[in-house]
Amino acid sequence: MTASVLELRHFAREDLPQIRQTLIGVHNEVYAAEMDDEFNQKFPWFVDHWGGRPGFSCVIAYDSDDRPAGFAYGAPAESGREWWREHLTSEPKKTRTFAFSELMVREKWRKTGAAERLHRELMDAQDADLAVLLVDVTHPKVQALYESWGYRKVGERQPFPDSPLFAVMLANLPLT
Ligand SMILES: CC(C)(COP(=O)(O)OP(=O)(O)OC[C@H]1O[C@@H](n2cnc3c(N)ncnc32)[C@H](O)[C@@H]1OP(=O)(O)O)[C@@H](O)C(=O)NCCC(=O)NCCS
């Protein structure tokens, strides 16, 4: 299995009605064993929240049978109100930020390069100086994966009382 056979397609805010069920379907499969977690049950709310934001940008990978293999999405952070600022002592000179919200790949497509392709495709399409993401602190291997893609941990954050504790990670764009 190699990710090079996957076709990557871009979607924007106006495409949300078309892709909503695909995103939810992949999520429910990937998190099937953890769907008793109320945070995971809220995924459709998050899809609508992110998908409704100005500049929403989503890349979905499709296999040769047109089945989704995984996806990545996010949206630009509101200028001047980037929440990562509180984690830095000195602010970067350029601050236009793309908030990278979700990345997930179906089991069959793990360790094939699909996740990295999705991430790069999404980031290469952004006109921003920084990418920010949150990763569950109990998933150090995922954090290490992001570090290998150019991110650095700048702090920790729990955005909702029922959400996990997350590491806050920043990367410079464009990716090298
Ligand atoms: C994150 C993801 C896209 C990376 O795909 P990939 O580049 O093919 O890499 P892998 O799946 O091999 O993941 C890298 C390592 O992180 C671990 N990992 C991945 N997702 C994990 C999770 N949700 N919880 C704990 N560990 C996880 C993997 O087991 C793997 O460890 P290993 O090297 O010991 O096998 C994919 O693992 C995935 O879809 N995970 C579930 C959703 C998720 O966690 N998304 C990230 C949210 S920040």
Ligand as a Chemical Component Dictionary entry (heavy atoms), coordinates in Angstrom:
data_LIG
# 
_chem_comp.id                   LIG 
_chem_comp.type                 NON-POLYMER 
_chem_comp.pdbx_formal_charge   0 
_chem_comp.three_letter_code    LIG 
# 
loop_
_chem_comp_atom.comp_id 
_chem_comp_atom.atom_id 
_chem_comp_atom.alt_atom_id 
_chem_comp_atom.type_symbol 
_chem_comp_atom.charge 
_chem_comp_atom.model_Cartn_x 
_chem_comp_atom.model_Cartn_y 
_chem_comp_atom.model_Cartn_z 
_chem_comp_atom.pdbx_ordinal 
LIG C1  C1  C 0 -2.266 10.549 13.385 1  
LIG C2  C2  C 0 -2.295 9.709  12.091 2  
LIG C3  C3  C 0 -2.965 10.478 10.977 3  
LIG C4  C4  C 0 -0.819 9.436  11.716 4  
LIG O1  O1  O 0 -0.766 8.487  10.672 5  
LIG P1  P1  P 0 0.666  7.911  10.184 6  
LIG O2  O2  O 0 1.545  9.041  9.757  7  
LIG O3  O3  O 0 0.379  6.861  9.201  8  
LIG O4  O4  O 0 1.360  7.374  11.497 9  
LIG P2  P2  P 0 0.932  6.174  12.481 10 
LIG O5  O5  O 0 -0.505 5.827  12.328 11 
LIG O6  O6  O 0 1.926  5.098  12.338 12 
LIG O7  O7  O 0 1.103  6.929  13.897 13 
LIG C5  C5  C 0 2.403  7.214  14.428 14 
LIG C6  C6  C 0 2.469  6.614  15.843 15 
LIG O8  O8  O 0 1.499  7.314  16.639 16 
LIG C7  C7  C 0 0.615  6.380  17.245 17 
LIG N1  N1  N 0 -0.750 6.946  17.255 18 
LIG C8  C8  C 0 -1.440 7.386  16.177 19 
LIG N2  N2  N 0 -2.648 7.840  16.556 20 
LIG C9  C9  C 0 -2.718 7.674  17.889 21 
LIG C10 C10 C 0 -3.720 7.969  18.846 22 
LIG N3  N3  N 0 -4.887 8.537  18.511 23 
LIG N4  N4  N 0 -3.464 7.666  20.129 24 
LIG C11 C11 C 0 -2.278 7.111  20.496 25 
LIG N5  N5  N 0 -1.278 6.830  19.641 26 
LIG C12 C12 C 0 -1.510 7.100  18.341 27 
LIG C13 C13 C 0 0.658  5.158  16.347 28 
LIG O9  O9  O 0 0.302  3.979  17.061 29 
LIG C14 C14 C 0 2.099  5.138  15.884 30 
LIG O10 O10 O 0 2.907  4.526  16.856 31 
LIG P3  P3  P 0 3.936  3.330  16.433 32 
LIG O11 O11 O 0 4.967  4.016  15.578 33 
LIG O12 O12 O 0 4.451  2.808  17.716 34 
LIG O13 O13 O 0 3.141  2.341  15.651 35 
LIG C15 C15 C 0 -3.048 8.372  12.312 36 
LIG O14 O14 O 0 -2.337 7.552  13.226 37 
LIG C16 C16 C 0 -4.456 8.549  12.810 38 
LIG O15 O15 O 0 -5.357 8.782  12.031 39 
LIG N6  N6  N 0 -4.644 8.434  14.148 40 
LIG C17 C17 C 0 -5.956 8.556  14.756 41 
LIG C18 C18 C 0 -6.419 10.009 14.744 42 
LIG C19 C19 C 0 -5.456 10.940 15.453 43 
LIG O16 O16 O 0 -4.923 10.643 16.507 44 
LIG N7  N7  N 0 -5.228 12.107 14.823 45 
LIG C20 C20 C 0 -4.328 13.125 15.328 46 
LIG C21 C21 C 0 -5.063 14.064 16.214 47 
LIG S1  S1  S 0 -3.941 15.334 16.804 48 
# 
loop_
_chem_comp_bond.comp_id 
_chem_comp_bond.atom_id_1 
_chem_comp_bond.atom_id_2 
_chem_comp_bond.value_order 
_chem_comp_bond.pdbx_ordinal 
LIG C1  C2  SING 1  
LIG C2  C3  SING 2  
LIG C2  C4  SING 3  
LIG C2  C15 SING 4  
LIG C4  O1  SING 5  
LIG O1  P1  SING 6  
LIG P1  O2  DOUB 7  
LIG P1  O3  SING 8  
LIG P1  O4  SING 9  
LIG O4  P2  SING 10 
LIG P2  O5  DOUB 11 
LIG P2  O6  SING 12 
LIG P2  O7  SING 13 
LIG O7  C5  SING 14 
LIG C5  C6  SING 15 
LIG C6  O8  SING 16 
LIG C6  C14 SING 17 
LIG O8  C7  SING 18 
LIG C7  N1  SING 19 
LIG C7  C13 SING 20 
LIG N1  C8  SING 21 
LIG N1  C12 SING 22 
LIG C8  N2  DOUB 23 
LIG N2  C9  SING 24 
LIG C9  C10 SING 25 
LIG C9  C12 DOUB 26 
LIG C10 N3  SING 27 
LIG C10 N4  DOUB 28 
LIG N4  C11 SING 29 
LIG C11 N5  DOUB 30 
LIG N5  C12 SING 31 
LIG C13 O9  SING 32 
LIG C13 C14 SING 33 
LIG C14 O10 SING 34 
LIG O10 P3  SING 35 
LIG P3  O11 DOUB 36 
LIG P3  O12 SING 37 
LIG P3  O13 SING 38 
LIG C15 O14 SING 39 
LIG C15 C16 SING 40 
LIG C16 O15 DOUB 41 
LIG C16 N6  SING 42 
LIG N6  C17 SING 43 
LIG C17 C18 SING 44 
LIG C18 C19 SING 45 
LIG C19 O16 DOUB 46 
LIG C19 N7  SING 47 
LIG N7  C20 SING 48 
LIG C20 C21 SING 49 
LIG C21 S1  SING 50 
# 
